[in-house]
Amino acid sequence: MHLLISGATGFIGRHLLSLLPDSWKVSLFVRTPPKNLPIQPHACLTLEDLNTPPKVPYDAIIHMAARVHQMQDHTDANPLYFETNRDMTLKLATYGLQASIRKFVFLSSVKVMGEGWLPHSHPPLNENDACRPIDAYGRSKWEAEQALHSMFSQQVQSESSAHCVILRLPMVYGPHNRGNMQLLLRCAEKGLPLPLGAAQGKRSMMYVKNACDAILTVLMNTADQPFCKPYFINDQHDLTSGELYAMLSSAYSGDPKLFRFPENWLRSVGRLGTHLRRFGIPFPLTQERITRLLDEYRFSAKTFATTYQWTPPFSVQEGVEATVAWHRNSR
C-alpha cells in the first residue's frame, strides 16, 4: 500500500507513523522537509506539487494537517482556519482523485457539532444530529466535510471507486500531547487538589493509540462503504473532568486529590477570569476553560464500531497511565 499523509509531523501523525507496517510505502505532504521522524518517507510533497499532475498513484490519503483551535484566538472568522482546514483539504482531495486513490481519510472534529448547549445527562450525539459549529475552527471543518461530500458524490456518478471516510475526533490525549490536558497534568504532578468533585458533565475523549488504530482499521478494511460518510470515534468511555483528574492524580500519587465545589460558583470564577483578562490581568481560569471542564460533550461511536467491527484496543486507564508516565519522564 502506498500512502500520502499530511500532518505526519504532528501529535497524532508521529504516533501513526510508528505503527504503520514496514511493507507500506509512505509519502508525506509537508510545508518543509521534516526531521527526526520514526520512518524514512518515500517522498515529500509540498504545496507546489499539488499544482502538477501526480507522478505516481496512491492507494489512500490520510489528511491530518489542520489549523487547530486556539483558545487565545477569539477572532470569529479568522480566514486562516478556512484556508487551511477547508481549502487545503479540497485541494489535497482533488490531487488524490487524480492519483487514483481508493480512500481519502479526513480527520475532522467534534467541534462541527458546536458546544455549550447540551444539558447534563443528554444522550450522546450521533451522526444523524444536526451540526451547529459556533467558531471559525468548527465551521471550517464542517465546510470541508460538506465539500468532500459533494466532491465524492460526483465520483460515484463517474463510476469511480474512491470513497471518503470522515473521522470526527474529540480531545485526543497521550504521550507528547501539548493540548488541553497539560494543565491537569501539571496540577496532578504538583499534587494540587482541584474543586472538580461535583462536576457532572461527561465528555468523550480518545487515547492517541486508539485513534491511530481506528485509522489503520479504515485503511485495511476492504468492504464496500458509502461514497462519503462521517463517523464519531472515541474511547467509548466518557468521563467528567473530576473523574479524569482523579485518574491522573492517582496515577501520579495514588491519591485522587478532589474536593467538591458548586458548579455555578466555578462558572462565576471563570466569568470573572475572562473579565480580568480583558484588562490585562493574567487570571488562569477563564470562562472557556471552565466550560471545557464542566459542560456535557458526548458522542456515540457506535456507528463506527459496528461498521468496522472495531473496539478500542486500549482502555482509558491504560491511556491515562501512559500519558502520566510520559509526562513524568519528560520533566
N, C-alpha and C positions, 0 to 999 in steps of 0.2 A: 504493500500500500504506500502511495506517495501522498503525503500531506503538505498543505500550505497552512502555516499557522501565523496569526497575528497576535501580538500581546504575549509572546513567549518569554519575554524578559520580566514580566510582571509576577505578582504573587502567585496566582493560580498557574500561570504559564510555566514557571520554573518547576513547580511540583509535577505538572503534567509531563514535561519533557523527560523527567527522571523515571517515569512509569511506562513510557512507550516501548513496545517491543523492538529489540535491536534490528530485526529484519525490515522494519519500516524505514522508508526514505522520508526525510523531513526537510522541507524548505521553510524559510521564515520570511514574513513580511515585516520589515523594520524601518525605523527612521534612520538609524545609524548602525554600523556593524556592532553586534553585541559581544560582550566579553564574559568569561567565566560561566559558560552555560554547561549543563550536565551532559550535553551531546554535541557532536560536531555536525552542524547543519549541512545539507547537501548544497544549498544555495541560499543567498539572501536577496530578497527583492525590496526595492524602495518604491516610493510613490511614482517616480518617473516610469518604472517598469510597467505600471498598470495602464499606461497610455499606449503601449505597444501590444501586438498580439502575443499570447502566451507561446513560449518556445517549447514547452513540454506539457503533457496532460497531467492533471491531478485527480486523485480519487476523491479527495474531500478537502474542504477548507474549514478550519476552526478559527472563528473570529472572536478573539477575546479583548483586543485592544479597545480602549474607551477612555473618554474623559470622565473620571469618576466624580461622584457627588462630593463637593467640598463644603463643609459646614460653615466656613468663613465666607463662602461665595453666596451673597444674598441677591445677586442680580437675577431677576426672574426670567430674563430672556437672553442670557449670555450666548452669543452666536457660536462660540467655540464648542459648546455642547452639541449643537446641531451639525456643525461642520464635521466633527469627529464621530459622533455616535450615530448619526443618520446618513450623511452624505458619504462618508468613508465606507460605511457598511454596504451601501448600494454599489459603490464603485468596485469594491472587492468582490461582491456577489456577481456583478456583471462580468468581471475578469474570470471568475471561476466558471461561469457558464460557457464562456469562450474556450476555457481549458477542459471542457467536457467532464466537470465534476459530477459525482453522483449524490454527494451530500454537502450541504452548507450548514454548519453548526454555529449558531449565533448565540453568544452569551448575553442575554438581556437581564432585566432586573425586576424584582417585585415592585419597584418604585413606579412601574407603569400603572399600578392599581391605585396610586395615591396613598395617603396615610392620614391619621389623625381623626378618622371618622368611625372607626369600629368600636362598638361598646365592648366591655369585658364579657367574656364567655360567648362572643359571637362565633358561629361556626366558621371553620377555616374557609377562606375564599378558594374558589376553583377556577378553571379556565373558562367557564361559562359566565362568570361575573363580569360586569362592565368595568373597563379601565377608566380611571379618572385621575391621571397624573396631575400633580399640583406644582411642580417646579420644572426648570429647564432640563435637568437631568432625566427625570421621569418622562417628560414629553418627548425628548429627543429619542429615547429608547422606544417609546410607543410609536412614534412616527416611522422609525426604522422597521419595526415589526410590521406595520401596515404596508409599507412599501415593499418589503420582502414578500408578503402575502400576494400582493398584486403581481410582482415580478415572476414568482414561481407558479402562479396560476396560469400565466401565459405560456409557461414551459409545458404545462400539461396539454394545452391546446396544440402545441407544436410537436407533441409526442416525445418530448424529452423525458429521460428517466431521472433527472435531477430533482431532489426534494430538499426542503429546508426544515431543520429542527431548531426551534427557539427554546432555549432553556432560561427560565426566569429564576435567577438566583436571589436568595435572601442574603443577610450578612454571612460572609464566609470567614471562618477563623481557622487558625492553625499556625504552625511554625513559620516565622518570617512575616506574619501579618502585622502591618503597620496601621491598621484601621481603628475602628471604634472600640475594640476590646482592649486596646492598650491602656486606657485609663483605669479599667477594672483590674487589669493585670498589675499595674503599678501599685494600686491600693492594696491588693492581696499580698504583693511582695512585702509591703511595709507593715502588714498585719493590721490595717486600719479597719475598724468595724464600720459598716455602712448602714444607713437607715432604710434598707430595702425589704425588710421583713414583711411589710404589709402590701408589697406590690402585687397586683392581681393580673395585670395584662400579660398574656403569654405571647412570645414571639418565635417565629420559625428561624432557624439558623442552619448552617451547613459546615461540617468539617471539610477542609480543603481536599483531603484524600477521598472523601465520599463524592465531592464534586468531580474530581478527576475520573473516578470510577464510572460515574454516570456518563461522562463524555466518551470514555472508551467503550462503554456499552452501546451507545448510539452508533459509534463508528463501526463496530463489529457486527451489528445487527443486520441481517440480510432479508428480513421480511419486508413486504410491501408496506409503505407508510403513506399518509396523506402528503400532498404536494407541499404543504407548509402548515405546521402546527406548533403552537406554544405549549410548554409544559412547565409547571412548578416543580422544582426539586428541592429537597431539604433532608435533614437528618431523620425526619418522621418522629421527632420527639421535641415538642415545643417547651420552652422554659420561661418563667418570669425572670426579671432581672435579679431578683433575690435568690432564686434557685440557681441561676448561673453563677452569681458571685459566691454563693455558698460552696459550689463545686470548685471554683478557682481557689478560694481561700483554703478550703480543706486540702486541696492538692499541695498547697504551699506549706501549711502549718498544722493540718489536722483539725482546725477549728473553723466553722463556717463564718464567724465574725459578722453576724447580722443583729440588728435591733429594729424594732418597729417604729415607724414614724408615719403619721397620716398622709395619704397621697395628696390631698388638697393642700396641705402645708408645703410639701415638696414642690408642687406645681407653682405655688406662690413664690417660693425661693427662686425657681427658675425664671419667672417673670421679672423678679427684682434683678436677677443677674443680667438678663438681656437689657433691661433699662440702664443698669450701671455701665454696661459696655458701650452704650451709645454715648456716654460721657467720658469714654476713655479709661474706665476703671476695669482692669482685667479680672473680673469675678469668674471663678472656674465653672460655676453651674449656670447654664442658660436655659431658656425655655425649650430650645430644640433638644438639648441634651437630656433634660428631664423627660420630655416627650418620648425619646427613644428608650428610656429606662422603664417607663410606666405604661405606654399605650399598647393595646392589643394589636398584633400584626402577624396573623397566622394564615398559612396557605396549605392546601391539600396537595400532597404529592402522589395521590392515589392513581391518577390517570397515567403518569409516567411509570410508576411501579407496576401497574397492570399491563401496560402496552409492551414494556421491555422486560417484564419478569425480573424486576430489579429490587434488591434490598440493600440498604446501606451496609457496606462491609465493616464499618467501624461504628461503635456506639458513641454517644455523646461523651460518656465518661472517658473513653479512650482518647477521643479528640481533645478534650479539655486537659487531660494529663499530658498528652504530647505537647500541647501548646505551652503549658506551665513549665515543662521540662526544658523546652527551647528557651523560654523567656528567662528562666533561672540561669541557664548556661551561657546566655548571651550578655549578661550583665557584667 
